[in-house]
């Protein structure tokens, strides 16, 4: 099997794509809009967006853009985050039903109750949370800067980490901090990438490099296999989506196994046509991310419908936690 080109991942023909993309860009220019797309979006939307990347990278763009409007092709919490960082701008989400199972795994009320049980604890919330949860948070994090966020907190302070249990376990492992309580939430897509998937794919592709997102249900098993010498340490890395993009551009490996949502494969393949990027689980597709279709993006740009609003008081409290996250994250692409 040969590596797939960027255009080869699209469902549109080249002629269809060119006509659609030209209209998207024309309307965006007309509206003074910037189109942002997450790495897990469908290929056409990744290719037409002004900026494509992970949550931390797109958060920075949202905070710094001079555009009048932000059209966010992602899921609801991402558009909320853009509105939090740019409250005076219009933020449009092409489908408000595009949610997130991980963000839904903790509510603001649940977090307040948890905080009451641990007075004085520092709350660290993954950026994959609602604005209301961010408002109850001391500092947000992404998968790339979560360890640095934890290290920035005094060693004697208790930490409440939410909502992803797999990222929390990974951060606890790499930082050595024992005073971290972890919420039992998960992304249903990443949780579904299992140790059995890893064993089967490694057996089928014994020489491949391995890239694993820390939200995956297989992360602990992968690291255990590495520690016992069953997986090659020099070819196995736990990375954020931004880290995977950087690794893909640099690798010369003939094959790379990728454990995350399969939407990222399009970008990896477009960056490096000499490597075959293989999903660890080909069914790991987020239906919420795929709800943003080319037709819905075009409709949003034509009508201006789909505005995302955040209560100003909630936004002001959440902004402190998000800005603290951005300050700790190093400039670049690393993020969720």
C-alpha positions in Angstrom: 0.0 0.0 0.0 1.4 3.4 -0.9 1.0 6.6 1.1 -2.2 8.6 0.4 -1.9 12.1 -1.0 -3.8 15.0 0.5 -6.3 15.2 -2.3 -6.8 11.4 -2.2 -8.4 11.6 1.2 -11.2 13.9 -0.1 -14.6 12.7 -1.1 -15.0 15.5 -3.6 -13.5 15.4 -7.0 -10.7 18.0 -7.7 -13.1 20.1 -9.8 -15.8 20.0 -7.1 -13.3 20.9 -4.4 -11.8 23.8 -6.4 -15.2 25.3 -7.0 -16.4 24.9 -3.4 -13.1 26.1 -2.0 -13.1 29.2 -4.1 -16.6 30.1 -3.0 -15.7 29.5 0.7 -12.7 31.8 0.4 -14.7 34.4 -1.5 -17.4 34.5 1.2 -14.9 34.5 4.0 -13.1 37.5 2.5 -16.5 39.2 2.0 -17.4 38.7 5.6 -14.0 39.5 7.0 -13.9 36.0 8.5 -11.1 33.6 9.4 -11.9 29.9 9.0 -10.3 27.6 11.7 -10.3 23.9 11.4 -9.3 21.2 13.9 -7.1 18.3 12.9 -10.0 15.9 13.1 -12.2 17.7 10.6 -13.0 16.2 7.1 -10.2 16.7 4.6 -11.9 19.3 2.5 -12.4 21.5 5.5 -8.8 21.1 6.7 -7.6 22.1 3.3 -9.8 25.2 2.8 -9.3 26.6 6.3 -7.0 29.6 6.8 -5.6 27.8 9.9 -5.7 24.0 10.7 -4.3 22.6 13.9 -4.9 21.4 17.4 -6.8 23.2 20.2 -3.9 25.1 21.6 -2.7 26.4 18.3 -6.3 27.4 17.3 -6.8 29.1 20.7 -3.8 31.3 20.0 -5.1 32.2 16.6 -8.5 33.0 18.0 -6.9 35.3 20.6 -4.7 37.1 18.1 -6.8 37.3 14.9 -7.7 40.7 13.5 -10.7 39.1 11.6 -14.2 40.4 12.3 -15.6 36.9 12.5 -14.2 33.5 13.5 -15.8 30.5 11.8 -14.8 27.5 13.9 -14.9 24.1 12.3 -14.6 21.8 15.3 -16.8 21.0 18.2 -18.8 23.2 20.5 -16.3 23.7 23.4 -13.7 24.9 20.8 -16.0 27.6 19.5 -16.8 28.6 23.1 -13.1 28.9 23.8 -12.6 31.1 20.8 -15.5 33.3 22.0 -14.0 33.4 25.5 -10.7 34.7 24.1 -12.3 37.1 21.5 -15.5 38.3 23.2 -15.9 41.2 20.9 -15.8 39.0 17.8 -18.6 37.0 16.2 -17.9 33.3 16.5 -19.8 31.0 14.2 -20.1 27.2 14.5 -21.6 25.5 11.5 -23.5 22.9 13.6 -24.3 23.5 17.2 -25.0 19.8 17.7 -21.3 19.1 17.3 -20.6 18.2 20.9 -17.9 16.2 22.7 -18.3 13.1 24.9 -15.3 14.1 26.9 -16.6 17.6 27.6 -19.9 16.1 28.6 -18.3 13.8 31.2 -18.2 16.6 33.8 -20.6 19.5 34.6 -19.9 22.7 36.4 -22.1 21.5 39.3 -20.1 18.2 39.5 -16.9 20.2 39.6 -18.2 22.5 42.3 -19.1 19.5 44.4 -15.7 17.9 43.9 -14.0 21.1 44.8 -16.0 21.3 48.0 -14.7 17.9 49.0 -11.1 19.1 48.5 -10.9 22.6 49.8 -7.7 24.5 48.7 -7.0 22.1 45.8 -5.9 23.5 42.5 -8.2 22.6 39.6 -6.6 21.7 36.3 -9.1 21.2 33.5 -8.3 19.8 30.1 -9.3 22.3 27.4 -11.9 19.8 26.3 -14.5 21.2 28.7 -17.4 23.5 28.6 -17.1 27.3 29.3 -19.0 26.7 32.6 -16.4 24.1 33.7 -13.5 26.4 32.7 -15.1 29.1 34.8 -14.7 26.8 37.9 -11.0 26.0 36.9 -7.8 27.5 38.0 -5.8 26.7 34.9 -6.6 24.8 31.7 -4.2 22.5 29.9 -3.8 20.6 26.7 -2.2 17.2 26.2 1.1 18.8 25.2 1.5 21.2 28.1 -0.4 19.3 30.8 2.8 18.1 32.4 4.2 21.7 32.4 1.0 23.0 34.0 1.3 20.4 36.8 4.9 21.3 37.3 4.0 24.9 37.6 1.9 24.2 40.7 3.7 24.1 44.1 4.5 20.5 45.1 2.6 20.7 48.4 -0.7 21.7 46.7 -3.4 19.1 46.0 -4.5 19.0 42.4 -7.9 18.0 40.9 -7.4 17.0 37.3 -10.4 16.7 35.0 -12.0 15.3 33.0 -9.9 12.8 31.1 -8.7 9.9 33.2 -6.2 8.6 30.6 -4.5 12.0 30.2 -4.6 12.4 34.0 -2.9 9.0 34.5 -0.3 9.9 31.9 0.5 13.2 33.5 0.7 11.7 37.0 3.1 9.1 35.6 5.5 11.5 33.8 5.5 14.2 36.6 5.8 11.8 39.5 3.2 13.9 41.4 1.2 11.7 43.7 -1.2 14.3 45.1 -3.4 14.4 42.0 -7.0 13.3 42.1 -8.3 12.3 38.6 -11.9 12.6 37.4 -13.2 9.4 35.7 -14.1 10.9 32.3 -13.1 9.8 28.8 -13.4 10.5 25.1 -15.4 7.6 23.7 -13.3 7.6 20.5 -9.9 7.5 22.1 -11.0 5.2 24.9 -12.0 2.7 22.2 -8.5 2.4 20.9 -7.6 -0.7 22.9 -4.4 -2.6 23.9 -5.8 -5.4 21.6 -5.6 -2.9 18.7 -2.0 -2.1 19.5 -1.0 -5.8 19.8 -2.7 -6.7 16.5 -1.3 -3.7 14.5 2.2 -4.1 15.9 2.2 -7.8 14.9 1.1 -6.8 11.4 3.6 -3.9 11.1 6.6 -5.0 13.2 8.9 -2.3 11.9 6.5 0.7 12.2 7.0 3.8 14.4 4.2 4.2 16.9 2.4 7.5 17.8 -0.1 7.4 20.6 -2.3 10.2 21.9 -2.5 10.3 25.7 -6.3 10.3 25.7 -6.2 6.7 24.3 -7.3 3.8 26.4 -4.2 1.9 25.3 -1.7 4.5 26.5 -0.8 2.8 29.8 -0.5 -0.6 28.1 1.7 0.8 25.4 4.1 2.3 28.0 4.1 -0.9 30.0 5.0 -2.8 26.8 7.8 -0.3 26.2 9.1 -0.7 29.7 9.2 -4.5 29.4 11.0 -4.3 26.0 8.0 -5.6 24.1 7.8 -2.4 22.1 10.8 -0.4 20.8 11.3 2.6 23.0 13.1 4.5 20.2 10.1 4.1 17.9 7.2 4.6 20.4 6.0 8.1 21.4 3.1 9.5 23.3 2.2 12.8 21.6 -0.5 15.4 21.3 -2.0 15.9 17.9 0.3 18.9 17.4 3.3 16.7 18.3 2.1 14.0 15.8 2.1 16.6 13.1 5.6 17.6 13.8 6.7 14.0 14.1 5.1 13.1 10.8 6.8 15.9 8.9 10.2 14.8 10.2 10.0 11.0 10.1 11.6 8.8 7.4 10.0 5.6 8.6 8.3 3.6 5.9 5.3 3.0 8.2 3.8 4.8 11.2 1.0 3.5 13.4 -1.2 6.3 14.7 -3.4 6.0 17.7 -5.9 8.9 17.7 -9.0 10.1 15.8 -8.5 9.2 12.2 -9.2 12.6 10.9 -5.5 13.6 11.5 -4.3 11.0 9.0 -5.1 13.4 6.1 -2.8 16.1 7.5 0.0 13.6 8.2 -0.2 12.2 4.7 -0.2 15.6 3.1 3.0 16.5 5.1 4.9 13.3 4.2 4.0 11.4 1.1 6.9 9.0 1.6 5.5 7.4 4.7 2.4 5.2 5.1 0.4 6.4 8.1 -1.8 3.6 9.4 -4.7 4.0 12.0 -4.2 1.9 15.1 -8.0 1.5 14.9 -9.7 2.5 11.6 -13.0 2.9 13.4 -11.8 5.7 15.6 -13.8 8.4 14.0 -15.6 11.2 16.0 -19.1 11.6 14.7 -19.3 15.1 16.3 -16.2 16.3 14.4 -17.6 14.9 11.2 -20.9 16.9 11.7 -19.2 19.9 10.2 -19.6 19.2 6.5 -18.5 21.3 3.5 -22.2 22.1 2.8 -22.7 23.4 6.4 -19.6 25.5 6.3 -20.7 27.1 3.0 -24.2 27.7 4.4 -22.7 29.4 7.5 -20.7 31.8 5.4 -23.7 32.6 3.3 -26.1 33.3 6.1 -24.0 34.2 9.1 -26.1 31.9 11.3 -24.7 29.7 14.1 -23.3 32.4 16.5 -21.9 31.0 19.7 -22.4 33.1 22.8 -21.0 32.7 26.3 -22.4 34.5 29.4 -20.0 37.5 30.0 -19.4 36.6 33.7 -18.8 33.0 32.8 -16.5 34.0 30.0 -14.5 36.4 32.2 -13.8 33.6 34.8 -13.0 31.1 32.1 -10.7 33.5 30.3 -8.3 33.5 33.2 -7.9 29.8 33.1 -7.5 29.6 29.3 -5.0 32.5 29.2 -2.9 30.9 31.9 -2.8 27.8 29.7 -1.7 29.7 26.7 1.0 31.5 28.7 2.5 28.1 29.8 2.3 26.5 26.4 5.3 27.2 24.2 4.8 29.0 20.9 4.1 26.5 18.1 1.6 23.8 17.2 1.6 21.6 20.2 -1.8 21.2 21.9 -4.7 18.9 22.2 
